[in-house]
Amino acid sequence: MKKIYALILIFAIIAVLGIVYAGSTSDPGSQQDPLVTKSYVDSKFDDLKNYVDSKAGGGTASSYDIVELNPGESITLYQGSEAIVRTDNSSTIVTSTDGVSDLTGGKDLKNNALIPANHLLLFPRSDGRGIKAKSYTIVVVMGKYTKN
């Protein structure tokens, strides 16, 4: 009989603890668990996007620019910039021992190397690397650059 009373007492304690726990949790929308509006989430998303854009180098880092080069003209690209040369009539400008990463060809292009048409190039540093046109050239650039 004592075992039955002990079991009933244990179940009663568990039931009381469950009720107390359920009562202590916050209701959605209460002061302890507020709901948020779409405008609040949008503003936080915009803040995060602006922060990421500032760390990535600014507004031009997320859009493509079409750059036209005449013979002898060049562009200097900055760290993290990408370029696609649309024709076979340009070469790389490399000022250090490293080259320009040809992501399409899977190789490193050294100074004055001919750039194959429609290959994606990545410029790893802001140290004067760029592209020089031998004849009229169109370059699609994503990132920061300077036309010389």
N, C-alpha and C positions, 0 to 999 in steps of 0.2 A: 503494500500500500504506500509506503514511504517513497518507493521508486516512482509511482504514478504522480504523487504530489511534487516530487522533484522535477519530473518531466514537464508537468503543467507549469511550474514556476519558471523553468528555463524558457519554454515557449512564450510565456507572458512577458518575460524580460526582453526576449528578442523582438516581440511585437511592439513593446513600448519604445525600444531603441529605434526600430524602423520608423515609427510614427514621428519621433523626435527628429530623426535625420531628414525625413521628407519635409517636415515643417521648417527646418533650418535652411534648406536650399532656396535660392532666390527664384522668384517667378520671372519669366522673360518680360522685359519692359519695366521692371522695377528699378529702384535706385541702385541696387546692387548688381543688376544685370540689364543695363539699358539697351534699347534697340538703337540702331543707327540708320540714318537716312541715306538715300542714294547720293545726294549731293555731298554728304560728308565723305563717303567712300570715294567718289569721283575726285574730290579735292585732295585727298590723301594719295590717290593714284597719280594725279598730276604732279604733286610734290615729289613723289618717288621718281617719276619719269624725268622731271627736270634735274633731279640729283644725278641720275644715271647719265643723262645727256651731258651734264657739266663734267662728269668724270671721263666721258668718252671723247671729249674734245669739242663740244658745241653742236650747234644746229646743223652744220654742213656734214656732219659725220653720218647722218642717217638718210642722205639723199644723194642721188647721182647727178653729176654735172657733166655736160658734153663740152669738151675743150677741143678747139680747132687750132692746130699748129701749122704754121707755114715753114718752109725749108729753113733750117738753122735755128728755129725757135725751140725752147725747151720748157719743161715744167719741173719744179722741185716738189716732191711729195713728202709729207711729214709722217711721223710714227703712226702706224696702224692704218694708213691710207691704202686703198686698193685701186688698181687701174686695169682697164682692158683696152689694149691698142687694137683698133679695128683693121689695120693694114700692116703689111710686112716692111714698112719703110721707116723704121725708127730704131734707135739703139738706147741702151741703158747708160746712165751717168752714175758711176759709183766712186765715192771719194775715199773709201777705206778698203780694207782687205776683203771684207764680206761683200756679197753681191745683193741682188734683188731676187726675192723668192718667186719663181715661176710656178705657181700652184697647179696650173694645168699640165705643164710638162714635167713637174716633179723634179726640178733642178734649180740650181743657183745661177743666175746670169751675172757674169762679171762685167767690168767696165767696157763700154763700146760693143757689147754683145748685141746682135740683131734680135729684136723681139718678134717672136712668131705672132701672126695675126690671131686675134680673138683669144689670147691667153690671159688668164687672170694673174696679175702680179701683186705681191704684197710688199710694202715698204716697211721694214721693221724698226727703223730709227729715223730721227729727224737730224740727219747728218749730211744733207746735200744730195742725197740720191734722187734720181729723176729719170726723165725720158727726153731724148733729143730727136727732133724730126729731121729726116734726110730729105723728105719731100712732104707735100701736104698730107697731114695726118689728123685723124679724129681719135681722141682718147676719151673713154668713159671713166670718170673718176668718182670714187666714193671716199670722202674724207677731206682732209685739209691739204691744200696745195697752193703753190705760187707759180704763176706763169711768168717766164723770163723772156 
